[in-house]
């Protein structure tokens, strides 16, 4: 899920002047990994080996299945049932108020179905109410339960989360402090591919799924199992006490580096930059993660104790235990098949003692150690607050002799750069993409794009050879330098572009400089590449409307609503079209739905006020405009309309 991890830290970045910073993976440039790979494990690079699902694995590995299904991974995602939920639904707990946007949220059950009601009060009256059925609960309940709903296969996150450790409901991570996107945050493949088993995904979309699994499964760590199953069904059995069974990866038999790559696919949460031609489906256990993506983390002076929830590998790699041992991996301490709740503490301390064999290695006073139960973890890996997920404390995997206490920590002083934690050989273009991704997701300081452009200049010839200039186009688009975007697109036709986002950005640039006709072809290209990305379709529809192609625009908006009947902007536009055509009933129907799904949307409110005025309902128009000006106080058109009505 896309969360604002480092939200609090990033505020400091705005106060720091950014020039091209040190890059922690500053080694010879090498953007692409070799196309041909080899592995003794036969299910790594052979794409004919397919995933079979956890229930198939279970037929032979029932005891392992029974312990794994109780782990955080096994319980990571499931249908929204009372059995799955860890939440308290009592009236005194199950209510969340977003004071910034003035919405209340109440979760409740109707028989066995979970709903979240969003409502708003004015003088004690309910002036807005929207109920959303919840399909899935994400999280094992050890830390949180978040809530996912689908509309015709399109997956979105609901705006409230239950925080188990504090026993409270609150806004979901990234929805706080005025950033509440309500019911529109898409669950894209990056989120889904770590929080769940691999789904069946509509590749021509951002967030539409044909099938969603319920929980991380065996093959996420062992790789696809069809070859293994075929061999066993033929009676070909390998005595694994003597030799590996190479039909399926056993992470315990991988090198330390490749073991960690399996875990850091999801436990190295950061700024993931996919290699060209790769998707979040493409990593398989036994590969280097860098063959598919590179993951960056921002580095700050004075932020040694700040961490995000899923940064386990990053924190471990800072530790001298990892640096000096040369053999430390996640499974040094963890058995992935057994929940941490059922793992004896001795397993962790024994892992420490495998290197620190002498009691003299611990310099703490004997009586202090006794008070801690001689538990190494308590002192050297204490629980720490997560800066991306509120109300949560997790074990800090940065193993230190004396971890810095939160209240004693030095203040953040400066942004130092981006560190890549899964690759020491990152090319300039990939680095540039890391800065742009960081800018788009977490902090819009233009200095980050200046850094990206300096890295892109190092590989300008490579960009030119690709004939798409997509990275330069992205950089200047983020800077709102639309003339430069158009310049980089000047020698290309829409058919030359194979990336939907690039086509969309060029379309937006032409729109911003006032060339609506030229913009139209680029928006059309974006929807040709990704017809099920509804935001692209909506922009295309708006462009058609701006170019007075009313019938074509109408068909686009109808297609959007066929895919997602809750898409407010399409209702707004159709309401406007039908109002212009004199179809009052249809216009009102769509405008009412637009306000139902987006009660504070400026254009929806303007259109509704116009409809109400034209239909002699000035009292209603006055209320609509007063609400609009409450949310958008400087809107001059609304002020003028209100004066005319009064």
C-alpha positions as CSV (number, residue, x, y, z in Angstrom):
1,X,0.0,0.0,0.0
2,X,1.2,3.3,-0.8
3,X,2.0,4.9,2.7
4,X,3.7,8.2,3.6
5,X,6.5,6.5,5.4
6,X,9.1,9.1,6.7
7,X,6.3,11.7,6.7
8,X,7.6,13.4,9.8
9,X,11.2,13.3,8.8
10,X,10.6,14.6,5.3
11,X,9.3,17.9,6.7
12,X,12.9,18.7,7.5
13,X,13.9,18.2,3.9
14,X,11.9,21.3,3.0
15,X,14.2,23.4,5.2
16,X,17.4,22.1,3.6
17,X,18.8,23.4,0.4
18,X,19.4,20.4,-1.9
19,X,22.2,20.2,-4.4
20,X,23.3,17.0,-6.1
21,X,23.9,14.8,-3.0
22,X,26.2,12.0,-2.3
23,X,24.8,8.7,-3.7
24,X,25.5,5.8,-1.5
25,X,25.7,3.3,-4.3
26,X,28.3,5.5,-6.2
27,X,29.9,2.7,-8.1
28,X,30.5,2.3,-11.9
29,X,27.3,2.8,-13.9
30,X,25.6,-0.3,-15.0
31,X,21.8,0.1,-15.5
32,X,20.9,-3.2,-17.1
33,X,21.4,-6.7,-15.7
34,X,22.6,-9.4,-18.2
35,X,19.6,-10.9,-20.1
36,X,20.8,-14.5,-19.6
37,X,20.8,-16.0,-16.2
38,X,21.5,-19.4,-14.8
39,X,20.7,-21.2,-11.6
40,X,20.9,-24.7,-10.3
41,X,17.3,-24.3,-9.2
42,X,15.1,-25.1,-12.1
43,X,12.1,-22.9,-11.1
44,X,14.0,-19.6,-11.1
45,X,14.5,-18.6,-14.7
46,X,12.3,-21.1,-16.5
47,X,9.1,-19.2,-17.2
48,X,7.2,-22.4,-18.1
49,X,7.3,-23.3,-14.4
50,X,4.1,-21.9,-13.0
51,X,2.6,-21.1,-9.6
52,X,0.2,-23.8,-8.2
53,X,-1.1,-22.2,-5.0
54,X,-0.7,-22.9,-1.3
55,X,-3.4,-25.5,-1.2
56,X,-1.5,-27.7,-3.6
57,X,1.6,-27.4,-1.4
58,X,-0.5,-28.3,1.6
59,X,-1.3,-31.8,0.2
60,X,2.2,-33.0,1.0
61,X,3.4,-30.4,3.6
62,X,0.4,-30.3,6.0
63,X,2.5,-29.8,9.2
64,X,4.4,-26.9,7.7
65,X,1.2,-25.4,6.4
66,X,-0.4,-25.6,9.8
67,X,2.4,-23.5,11.4
68,X,2.9,-21.2,8.5
69,X,-0.8,-20.2,8.3
70,X,-0.5,-18.7,11.8
71,X,2.5,-16.5,10.8
72,X,2.1,-12.8,10.0
73,X,2.7,-13.7,6.3
74,X,0.1,-16.5,6.4
75,X,-2.4,-14.1,7.9
76,X,-1.4,-11.0,5.9
77,X,-4.6,-10.8,3.8
78,X,-8.0,-12.4,4.1
79,X,-11.7,-11.9,3.5
80,X,-13.3,-9.4,5.8
81,X,-14.9,-11.6,8.4
82,X,-15.5,-11.3,12.1
83,X,-12.9,-14.1,12.6
84,X,-10.3,-12.2,10.7
85,X,-10.8,-8.9,12.3
86,X,-8.9,-8.0,15.5
87,X,-10.8,-4.7,15.9
88,X,-13.0,-3.5,18.8
89,X,-16.4,-2.5,17.3
90,X,-17.9,-1.2,20.6
91,X,-19.5,2.2,20.2
92,X,-17.0,4.0,22.4
93,X,-14.1,2.8,20.2
94,X,-15.4,2.4,16.7
95,X,-15.6,6.0,15.6
96,X,-13.0,8.1,13.8
97,X,-13.2,11.9,13.1
98,X,-11.0,13.6,10.5
99,X,-11.0,17.1,11.8
100,X,-9.1,18.4,8.7
101,X,-11.8,17.3,6.2
102,X,-14.7,17.1,8.7
103,X,-15.7,13.5,8.1
104,X,-16.7,10.9,10.6
105,X,-16.0,7.2,10.0
106,X,-17.8,4.4,11.7
107,X,-17.1,0.7,11.0
108,X,-19.9,-1.8,11.6
109,X,-21.2,-5.2,10.8
110,X,-24.4,-6.1,9.0
111,X,-24.7,-9.8,9.8
112,X,-21.4,-11.1,8.4
113,X,-20.6,-8.2,6.1
114,X,-18.3,-5.3,7.2
115,X,-19.1,-1.7,6.2
116,X,-17.5,1.6,6.8
117,X,-19.9,4.6,7.0
118,X,-18.6,8.1,6.2
119,X,-20.8,10.9,7.3
120,X,-20.8,14.6,8.1
121,X,-22.9,16.6,10.6
122,X,-24.1,20.2,10.4
123,X,-25.9,21.6,13.4
124,X,-26.7,18.0,14.5
125,X,-28.1,17.0,11.2
126,X,-26.5,14.4,8.8
127,X,-25.7,16.3,5.6
128,X,-23.6,13.6,4.0
129,X,-23.6,9.8,4.3
130,X,-21.8,7.2,2.3
131,X,-21.5,3.5,3.1
132,X,-18.8,1.3,1.7
133,X,-18.7,-2.5,1.9
134,X,-15.3,-3.9,2.9
135,X,-14.1,-7.0,1.1
136,X,-10.7,-7.7,2.6
137,X,-8.8,-7.1,5.9
138,X,-5.0,-6.6,5.5
139,X,-2.7,-7.4,8.4
140,X,-2.2,-10.2,10.8
141,X,-3.6,-8.2,13.7
142,X,-0.2,-8.1,15.5
143,X,0.1,-4.4,14.6
144,X,-2.8,-3.4,12.4
145,X,-5.9,-4.3,10.4
146,X,-6.4,-2.2,7.3
147,X,-9.4,-2.5,5.0
148,X,-9.7,-3.0,1.3
149,X,-12.7,-2.9,-1.0
150,X,-13.2,-3.7,-4.6
151,X,-15.5,-2.3,-7.3
152,X,-15.7,-4.5,-10.3
153,X,-12.2,-5.8,-9.6
154,X,-10.7,-2.3,-9.0
155,X,-9.1,-2.4,-5.5
156,X,-9.0,0.6,-3.1
157,X,-8.0,1.2,0.5
158,X,-10.6,2.4,3.0
159,X,-9.6,5.5,5.1
160,X,-9.5,3.9,8.5
161,X,-7.3,1.3,10.2
162,X,-7.5,-0.5,13.5
163,X,-4.2,-0.2,15.5
164,X,-4.0,-3.4,17.5
165,X,-1.2,-2.4,19.9
166,X,-3.0,0.7,21.0
167,X,-6.5,-0.9,20.7
168,X,-7.8,2.1,18.7
169,X,-9.3,3.0,15.4
170,X,-7.8,6.0,13.5
171,X,-7.2,7.3,10.0
172,X,-5.1,4.9,7.9
173,X,-1.4,5.6,7.4
174,X,-1.0,8.4,4.9
175,X,-4.5,9.6,5.4
176,X,-3.7,11.9,8.3
177,X,-3.2,15.7,8.5
178,X,-5.4,16.7,5.5
179,X,-4.2,13.9,3.2
180,X,-7.3,11.8,3.5
181,X,-8.0,10.5,0.0
182,X,-11.2,8.9,1.3
183,X,-12.2,5.9,-0.9
184,X,-9.9,6.6,-3.9
185,X,-6.5,5.3,-2.9
186,X,-5.7,2.6,-5.4
187,X,-4.2,-0.7,-4.4
188,X,-1.6,-1.1,-7.1
189,X,0.6,-4.1,-7.8
190,X,3.5,-2.9,-5.7
191,X,1.3,-2.9,-2.6
192,X,-0.5,-6.1,-3.5
193,X,2.6,-8.1,-4.4
194,X,4.1,-7.7,-0.9
195,X,1.0,-7.8,1.3
196,X,-0.5,-10.9,-0.5
197,X,0.1,-13.8,-2.8
198,X,0.5,-12.9,-6.4
199,X,-2.9,-12.1,-7.9
200,X,-4.3,-12.3,-11.4
201,X,-3.9,-8.7,-12.6
202,X,-5.3,-6.7,-15.5
203,X,-2.0,-5.4,-17.0
204,X,-3.8,-2.7,-18.8
205,X,-4.8,-1.1,-15.5
206,X,-3.3,0.4,-12.4
207,X,-5.5,-1.5,-9.9
208,X,-7.9,-4.0,-11.5
209,X,-7.7,-7.6,-10.5
210,X,-9.3,-10.7,-11.9
211,X,-8.5,-12.8,-8.8
212,X,-7.1,-11.8,-5.4
213,X,-5.5,-14.4,-3.1
214,X,-5.9,-14.5,0.7
215,X,-2.5,-14.4,2.2
216,X,1.2,-14.6,1.3
217,X,1.8,-18.2,0.3
218,X,4.6,-20.8,0.1
219,X,5.7,-19.9,-3.4
220,X,6.6,-16.3,-2.5
221,X,9.7,-17.7,-0.8
222,X,10.1,-21.0,-2.7
223,X,9.2,-19.9,-6.2
224,X,6.6,-21.4,-8.5
225,X,5.9,-25.1,-7.8
226,X,4.5,-26.7,-10.9
227,X,7.7,-28.5,-11.8
228,X,8.1,-29.8,-8.3
229,X,4.5,-31.1,-8.2
230,X,5.0,-32.8,-11.6
231,X,8.1,-34.6,-10.4
232,X,6.4,-35.8,-7.2
233,X,3.3,-36.9,-9.0
234,X,5.5,-39.0,-11.3
235,X,7.0,-40.6,-8.2
236,X,10.4,-38.8,-8.6
237,X,11.4,-38.3,-4.9
238,X,14.7,-36.7,-3.9
239,X,16.3,-37.6,-0.5
240,X,17.0,-34.0,0.6
241,X,19.1,-35.2,3.5
242,X,21.7,-36.0,0.9
243,X,21.2,-33.6,-1.9
244,X,19.0,-30.6,-2.8
245,X,15.8,-31.0,-4.7
246,X,16.4,-28.5,-7.5
247,X,12.9,-28.5,-8.8
248,X,12.0,-25.8,-6.2
249,X,14.0,-23.3,-4.3
250,X,14.9,-24.0,-0.7
251,X,16.0,-20.6,0.7
252,X,18.0,-22.3,3.4
253,X,20.3,-23.7,0.7
254,X,20.8,-20.3,-1.0
255,X,23.9,-18.1,-0.4
256,X,23.5,-15.5,2.3
257,X,23.0,-12.8,-0.2
258,X,20.3,-14.6,-2.1
259,X,18.6,-15.6,1.2
260,X,18.4,-11.9,2.1
261,X,17.1,-11.0,-1.4
262,X,14.1,-13.3,-0.8
263,X,13.2,-11.4,2.4
264,X,14.1,-7.9,1.2
265,X,11.7,-8.2,-1.7
266,X,9.1,-7.1,0.9
267,X,11.1,-6.3,4.1
268,X,13.1,-3.6,2.4
269,X,10.3,-1.1,1.9
270,X,11.5,2.1,0.2
271,X,11.6,3.7,-3.2
272,X,11.4,0.7,-5.6
273,X,12.6,1.5,-9.1
274,X,11.8,-1.3,-11.6
275,X,14.3,-2.1,-14.3
276,X,13.1,-1.5,-17.8
277,X,10.7,-4.2,-19.0
278,X,10.2,-5.6,-15.5
279,X,7.1,-5.8,-13.3
280,X,6.5,-6.6,-9.6
281,X,5.6,-10.1,-10.7
282,X,9.0,-10.8,-12.1
283,X,11.2,-11.5,-9.1
284,X,11.5,-15.2,-8.1
285,X,13.4,-16.6,-5.1
286,X,16.9,-17.5,-6.2
287,X,17.4,-14.3,-8.2
288,X,19.1,-11.2,-7.1
289,X,16.5,-8.6,-6.4
290,X,18.5,-6.1,-8.5
291,X,17.7,-8.2,-11.6
292,X,14.2,-6.8,-11.2
293,X,14.4,-3.6,-9.2
294,X,16.5,-1.4,-7.0
295,X,15.3,-0.1,-3.7
296,X,16.4,3.2,-2.3
297,X,16.1,4.8,1.1
298,X,16.6,8.5,1.9
299,X,19.5,9.1,4.3
300,X,19.5,12.0,6.8
301,X,22.2,13.3,9.2
302,X,20.9,12.9,12.7
303,X,18.2,10.2,11.9
304,X,19.9,7.1,13.1
305,X,16.9,6.0,15.2
306,X,14.2,6.8,12.7
307,X,12.8,3.8,10.9
308,X,9.9,2.7,8.9
309,X,7.9,-0.4,9.7
310,X,9.1,-2.7,6.8
311,X,12.7,-1.6,6.9
312,X,14.0,-4.7,8.6
313,X,16.7,-5.5,6.0
314,X,17.9,-1.9,5.8
315,X,18.3,-1.7,9.6
316,X,20.0,-5.1,9.7
317,X,22.5,-4.1,7.1
318,X,23.6,-1.1,9.2
319,X,24.5,-3.5,12.0
320,X,28.1,-4.5,12.7
321,X,26.7,-8.1,13.2
322,X,25.8,-8.1,9.6
323,X,28.8,-6.2,8.3
324,X,31.4,-8.2,10.1
325,X,29.9,-11.7,10.1
326,X,29.5,-12.0,6.3
327,X,26.9,-14.7,6.9
328,X,24.0,-13.1,8.7
329,X,20.6,-13.4,7.0
330,X,17.1,-13.1,8.2
331,X,16.8,-16.8,8.8
332,X,19.8,-16.7,11.1
333,X,17.2,-15.7,13.7
334,X,13.8,-16.4,12.1
335,X,12.0,-19.6,11.1
336,X,9.6,-18.3,8.4
337,X,7.3,-21.2,8.9
338,X,6.7,-20.4,12.6
339,X,5.0,-17.2,13.9
340,X,7.1,-15.0,16.1
341,X,4.3,-15.3,18.7
342,X,5.1,-19.0,19.0
343,X,8.9,-18.8,18.7
344,X,10.8,-19.3,21.9
345,X,13.0,-16.4,23.0
346,X,15.9,-18.8,23.2
347,X,16.0,-19.1,19.5
348,X,17.0,-15.5,19.2
349,X,19.5,-15.5,22.0
350,X,21.0,-18.7,20.6
351,X,21.5,-16.9,17.3
352,X,23.4,-14.2,19.1
353,X,25.5,-16.8,21.0
354,X,26.4,-18.6,17.8
355,X,28.9,-15.7,17.3
356,X,29.2,-14.2,20.8
357,X,30.1,-17.5,22.5
358,X,31.6,-16.2,25.7
359,X,29.6,-14.7,28.6
360,X,32.3,-12.1,28.7
361,X,31.2,-10.7,25.4
362,X,28.4,-8.9,27.3
363,X,29.8,-6.1,29.4
364,X,26.5,-5.2,31.1
365,X,26.3,-5.7,34.9
366,X,25.2,-9.2,35.9
367,X,22.2,-7.9,37.9
368,X,21.0,-5.8,35.0
369,X,21.2,-8.8,32.7
370,X,19.3,-10.8,35.2
371,X,16.5,-8.2,35.2
372,X,16.3,-8.6,31.5
373,X,16.3,-12.3,31.6
374,X,19.7,-12.4,29.8
375,X,17.8,-11.5,26.7
376,X,20.1,-9.9,24.2
377,X,17.2,-8.6,22.1
378,X,15.7,-6.5,24.8
379,X,18.9,-4.3,25.1
380,X,20.3,-4.5,21.6
381,X,17.2,-4.6,19.4
382,X,14.5,-2.7,21.4
383,X,11.2,-1.9,20.0
384,X,11.0,1.4,18.2
385,X,8.2,3.6,16.9
386,X,7.5,3.4,13.2
387,X,7.5,6.7,11.5
388,X,5.3,5.6,8.6
389,X,2.6,3.8,10.6
390,X,1.2,5.6,13.7
391,X,0.4,3.9,17.0
392,X,2.9,1.0,16.2
393,X,6.1,-0.2,17.8
394,X,8.2,-2.8,16.1
395,X,11.6,-4.5,16.8
396,X,14.4,-2.4,15.5
397,X,16.7,-4.7,13.5
398,X,19.6,-2.2,13.7
399,X,21.6,-4.2,16.2
400,X,23.7,-1.8,18.4
401,X,25.5,-1.9,21.6
402,X,23.7,1.1,23.0
403,X,20.7,2.1,20.8
404,X,19.9,5.8,21.0
405,X,16.9,6.6,23.0
406,X,14.2,8.6,21.2
407,X,14.3,11.5,23.6
408,X,18.1,11.7,23.5
409,X,18.3,11.6,19.7
410,X,20.0,14.4,17.8
411,X,17.7,16.4,15.5
412,X,17.6,15.8,11.8
413,X,20.1,18.2,10.2
414,X,20.3,17.5,6.5
415,X,19.3,15.3,3.6
416,X,22.4,13.3,2.6
417,X,21.2,11.3,-0.4
418,X,19.6,8.1,-1.4
419,X,21.1,4.8,-0.4
420,X,20.5,1.6,-2.4
421,X,20.3,-1.4,-0.2
422,X,20.1,-4.2,-2.7
423,X,22.6,-3.2,-5.3
424,X,26.1,-1.7,-5.2
425,X,26.2,-1.1,-9.0
426,X,23.4,1.2,-9.9
427,X,23.4,3.2,-13.1
428,X,22.8,7.0,-13.4
429,X,19.3,6.6,-15.0
430,X,18.1,4.3,-12.2
431,X,19.5,6.8,-9.7
432,X,17.6,9.6,-11.4
433,X,14.4,7.6,-11.3
434,X,14.9,7.0,-7.6
435,X,15.0,10.8,-7.0
436,X,11.9,11.3,-9.2
437,X,10.0,8.5,-7.4
438,X,11.0,10.0,-4.0
439,X,9.8,13.4,-5.2
440,X,6.4,12.1,-6.5
441,X,5.6,10.0,-3.5
442,X,7.0,11.8,-0.5
443,X,8.4,15.3,-1.0
444,X,8.0,17.8,-3.7
445,X,11.3,19.7,-3.2
446,X,12.5,20.8,-6.6
447,X,16.1,20.1,-5.6
448,X,15.4,16.4,-5.9
449,X,14.5,16.9,-9.6
450,X,17.7,18.9,-10.1
451,X,19.6,15.9,-8.8
452,X,17.7,13.6,-11.1
453,X,18.4,15.8,-14.1
454,X,22.2,15.8,-13.4
455,X,22.2,12.0,-13.3
456,X,20.2,11.9,-16.5
457,X,22.6,14.2,-18.3
458,X,25.3,11.5,-17.6
459,X,23.3,9.1,-19.7
460,X,21.7,11.5,-22.2
461,X,22.9,9.5,-25.2
462,X,21.2,6.4,-23.8
463,X,17.9,8.3,-23.4
464,X,18.1,9.7,-26.9
465,X,18.7,6.2,-28.3
466,X,15.5,5.0,-26.7
467,X,13.7,7.6,-28.8
468,X,11.2,8.3,-26.0
469,X,12.9,10.7,-23.6
470,X,10.6,9.4,-21.0
471,X,12.8,10.3,-18.0
472,X,13.5,13.9,-19.2
473,X,9.8,14.3,-19.9
474,X,8.9,13.0,-16.4
475,X,11.5,15.3,-14.7
476,X,10.3,18.5,-16.5
477,X,6.7,17.5,-16.0
478,X,7.3,17.3,-12.2
479,X,8.9,20.8,-12.4
480,X,5.8,22.0,-14.2
481,X,8.0,23.1,-17.0
482,X,5.5,22.2,-19.7
483,X,7.3,23.9,-22.5
484,X,10.3,21.6,-21.9
485,X,8.1,18.6,-21.9
486,X,6.7,19.6,-25.3
487,X,10.2,20.2,-26.6
488,X,11.4,16.7,-25.6
489,X,8.3,15.3,-27.3
490,X,8.7,17.4,-30.4
491,X,10.2,14.7,-32.7
492,X,7.8,12.0,-31.7
493,X,4.3,10.9,-32.6
494,X,2.0,9.3,-30.1
495,X,2.4,5.9,-31.8
496,X,6.1,6.0,-31.0
497,X,5.4,6.0,-27.3
498,X,5.0,2.7,-25.5
499,X,4.7,4.0,-21.9
500,X,1.2,5.2,-20.9
501,X,2.5,7.6,-18.2
502,X,4.8,9.3,-20.7
503,X,1.9,9.8,-23.2
504,X,-0.3,11.1,-20.4
505,X,2.4,13.6,-19.2
506,X,2.8,14.9,-22.7
507,X,-0.9,15.3,-23.1
508,X,-1.1,17.2,-19.8
509,X,1.8,19.5,-20.9
510,X,0.0,20.4,-24.2
511,X,-3.2,21.1,-22.1
512,X,-1.3,23.4,-19.7
513,X,0.2,25.5,-22.6
514,X,-3.3,25.8,-24.2
515,X,-2.9,23.4,-27.1
516,X,-6.0,21.3,-26.5
517,X,-6.0,19.7,-30.0
518,X,-2.5,18.5,-29.7
519,X,-3.1,17.2,-26.2
520,X,-6.0,15.0,-27.5
521,X,-3.8,12.6,-29.4
522,X,-1.5,12.0,-26.5
523,X,-4.3,11.2,-24.1
524,X,-5.7,8.9,-26.7
525,X,-2.4,7.1,-26.8
526,X,-2.3,6.7,-23.0
527,X,-5.7,5.0,-23.0
528,X,-4.7,2.8,-26.0
529,X,-1.8,1.5,-23.8
530,X,-3.8,1.2,-20.6
531,X,-7.5,1.3,-21.3
532,X,-8.4,0.2,-17.8
533,X,-6.6,3.0,-16.1
534,X,-9.6,5.1,-15.4
535,X,-7.8,8.3,-14.5
536,X,-6.3,8.2,-18.0
537,X,-9.7,7.6,-19.5
538,X,-11.1,10.6,-17.5
539,X,-8.4,12.9,-18.9
540,X,-9.1,11.6,-22.4
541,X,-12.8,12.3,-21.9
542,X,-12.1,15.8,-20.6
543,X,-9.9,16.4,-23.6
544,X,-12.6,15.2,-26.0
545,X,-15.0,17.5,-24.2
546,X,-12.6,20.5,-24.5
547,X,-12.4,19.8,-28.3
548,X,-16.2,19.7,-28.6
549,X,-16.3,16.0,-29.4
550,X,-19.3,15.6,-27.2
551,X,-20.5,12.2,-28.3
552,X,-17.1,10.6,-28.1
553,X,-16.6,12.2,-24.6
554,X,-20.0,10.8,-23.5
555,X,-19.0,7.3,-24.5
556,X,-15.7,7.6,-22.6
557,X,-17.5,8.7,-19.4
558,X,-20.0,5.9,-19.8
559,X,-17.2,3.4,-20.1
560,X,-15.6,4.7,-16.9
561,X,-18.9,4.3,-15.0
562,X,-19.4,0.8,-16.5
563,X,-16.0,-0.1,-14.9
564,X,-16.5,1.9,-11.7
565,X,-19.9,3.3,-11.0
566,X,-18.5,5.3,-8.1
567,X,-16.1,7.4,-10.2
568,X,-17.2,10.9,-9.2
569,X,-15.5,12.9,-12.0
570,X,-17.2,10.9,-14.7
571,X,-20.6,11.6,-13.1
572,X,-19.7,15.3,-12.9
573,X,-18.8,15.5,-16.6
574,X,-21.9,13.5,-17.7
575,X,-24.1,15.7,-15.5
576,X,-22.6,18.7,-17.3
577,X,-23.2,17.2,-20.8
578,X,-26.8,16.2,-20.1
579,X,-27.5,19.6,-18.6
580,X,-26.2,21.3,-21.8
581,X,-28.4,19.0,-23.8
582,X,-31.5,19.8,-21.7
583,X,-31.8,16.3,-20.2
584,X,-32.6,17.5,-16.7
585,X,-33.4,14.2,-15.1
586,X,-30.2,12.5,-16.3
587,X,-28.1,15.6,-15.4
588,X,-29.4,15.7,-11.9
589,X,-29.0,11.9,-11.4
590,X,-25.3,12.1,-12.3
591,X,-24.6,15.3,-10.4
592,X,-26.2,13.9,-7.3
593,X,-24.0,10.8,-7.6
594,X,-20.9,13.0,-8.2
595,X,-21.6,14.9,-4.9
596,X,-22.4,11.6,-3.1
597,X,-19.0,10.1,-3.9
598,X,-17.0,13.4,-3.8
599,X,-19.0,15.9,-1.6
600,X,-16.3,18.6,-1.6
601,X,-15.3,18.4,-5.3
602,X,-15.3,22.0,-6.7
603,X,-16.5,21.2,-10.2
604,X,-19.2,18.9,-9.1
605,X,-20.6,21.5,-6.7
606,X,-20.4,24.3,-9.3
607,X,-22.3,22.1,-11.8
608,X,-24.9,21.2,-9.2
609,X,-25.4,24.9,-8.3
610,X,-25.9,25.8,-11.9
611,X,-28.4,23.0,-12.4
612,X,-30.3,24.0,-9.3
613,X,-30.4,27.7,-10.4
614,X,-31.6,26.7,-13.9
615,X,-34.4,24.6,-12.3
616,X,-35.7,27.4,-10.0
617,X,-34.2,25.8,-6.9
618,X,-32.2,28.8,-5.7
619,X,-32.5,28.0,-2.0
620,X,-30.7,24.7,-2.7
621,X,-28.2,26.5,-5.0
622,X,-27.5,28.9,-2.2
623,X,-26.7,26.0,0.2
624,X,-24.5,24.3,-2.4
625,X,-22.5,27.5,-3.1
626,X,-22.1,28.2,0.6
627,X,-20.8,24.7,1.2
628,X,-18.5,25.2,-1.8
629,X,-17.1,28.5,-0.4
630,X,-16.6,26.9,3.0
631,X,-14.3,24.3,1.3
632,X,-12.9,26.7,-1.4
633,X,-13.2,30.2,0.1
634,X,-11.3,32.0,-2.7
635,X,-13.4,30.7,-5.6
636,X,-14.5,33.9,-7.4
637,X,-17.0,32.3,-9.8
638,X,-18.9,30.8,-6.8
639,X,-18.9,34.1,-5.0
640,X,-20.4,35.8,-8.1
641,X,-23.0,33.1,-8.5
642,X,-24.0,33.5,-4.9
643,X,-24.4,37.2,-5.2
644,X,-26.6,36.8,-8.3
645,X,-28.9,34.3,-6.4
646,X,-29.1,36.5,-3.3
